[in-house]
Amino acid sequence: MDHSQTIADYTETFLQALGFAEDLQATVNFDPENNLYTVTLATSAPSLLIGYHGDNLSAMQALMSQHLFTKMGEWLNLSLNVNDYRERRESALQAMADAAVDKVVASGQPYTMPPLPANERRVIHVYLTDHAQVVTESVDEGRQRSVMISPRV
């Protein structure tokens, strides 16, 4: 069942309650193949919605998912995006991974990337999965968890 309209209405109410209703357009798209609702927000002032490294965006996504579960009685796979931030961040992470691979290949030594949230570590793992010269693994614990890129043996 497609809940796009319910999600669109809730998104508008949620953002109004947070004081972000001005200069904001929200669209909801449902991908039935992946059972994913993508909520795309367009605004001229995205920085407060996105936050530092997407922290606010991730927090709002979690809050919206939890509230929609409470309201509807079922979990909905929800992805919240502001001004294509997630796509731009993925490109930046891939560029970081490429630079790290260059270091690893040149030196023959493992390279540990800075700490990243789980969803960003996953982007790097998936991006480098089929790389012929390196392998990846997550290292450390908690907020210090990061991706180590090592030469493939």
Secondary structure, DSSP 8 states (H G I E B T S, - for coil): ---HHHHHHHHHHHHHHTT--TTEEEEEEEETTTTEEEEEEEES--HHHH-GGGHHHHHHHHHHHHHHHHHHSS--EEEEEETTHHHHHHHHHHHHHHHHHHHHHHH-S-EE-----HHHHHHHHHHHTT-SSEEEEEESSGGG-EEEEEE--
